[in-house]
Amino acid sequence: MKIFPVASDEDLRSIDTCLTLNPQEEEYAAELDRRFQHYSSEDYLGRINFLLEEMGRFEKLFPKSVALNCEFYGLFGKLHEQMGDHVLDKENYLEGSVYYAKAVFYYHLIDETLGRSTSYSLRQSEACRGVAVSRLGAGISDDITQWFLDRSNQLLSNLFGINFSVVGREAIPLSANLVADSGIVKVYTVDGKPQGEA
């Protein structure tokens, strides 16, 4: 999976234009949201299946809509990530890793569609860590688990422009200096070496 350049201010203006729904798309999105609300907020599978069915209709109505494609990918990513959290709470580690991996895929599709790393790279990084944590919880410490950990670090390093490794909160000394806080990821310097907590 490719890691895309970080969006510049000019890129962000262009992306904002791409992601602005036209009136017909807005009407469709409002109707979709109304139908989507029929599902309980805890019915992740019901919502995922609804969106999968809706994709066929959407692709016929708006075959070239970048904005709606990204909306769908974002929703799919979020729902799969929530489903991963839900099954992980029940200690279904392998099942959780599958849902997180699907979230990684959908978040990646947004950056791929836009050709730039966006805020969804942070979501993707977090979902990569979800895959790794789930696999480790299931006792699987292999190349695939390591790939997801490495991918998480690479995405964060790309976004923040520095190389650092993501470590657990307990591994960061109290004397560490906080140098960046995105709300999702905190970057510290420890002995002059950047590290992160996600």
Steps between C-alpha positions, in 0.01 A plus 500: 500500500639833394554788739403826331657845538345716769246745364632858476276803564438524125421127486258542790308773314479272195396203716237713673354584159505130398322401820226763473171335410295651219125554569400163349767321707390689813142386447615139457724523810209638709272218383773244572550644848125477574495134392824433688344626827255208499786286630603512864834669560621166641387302192833525321443196278152622402643838405789342308264272307267791426790701354622203296154466345480875445835505318342341191233771484750776572743384229222517238378844610840664557768294323766774516428674831827532692317666790246220546763230448705649783186530717429130447861395561511707819174349628615147417833563674336644810241220525763228457720666761203521742420135432863413575473688831172323578630146445832583667306597814375141497858376452432367150849604393520332159157624394597849620816494290295425187271800558794731571674379182189588299501845662864541392398416142210749489700784658779432252251525212424860598866605480538298180195671346635844593865418428609656831538406864212656689360479851381153404865392514474549877189281506681244284798505736272441797323213320841347418579504870159339562596213268835454672360520854225253410746256346733531798201442731435177309863399553606566139831682475606454138604699192141608432462639852832681463396636158195668655712649782755626247225640278353690795840656572565581132165678462560708812860577403380613158230728644719657767817514287716326759599140564371363824370179643163457664530363849259433781417779745688318778825507297516882488704647788348781706794719394405473130425826316166518315574653158174436309145398588248433223232378739556144376879479508740663744865539397767525772875530497676258729877538518486698175316223312141562392247243622124491478197385689179415314 
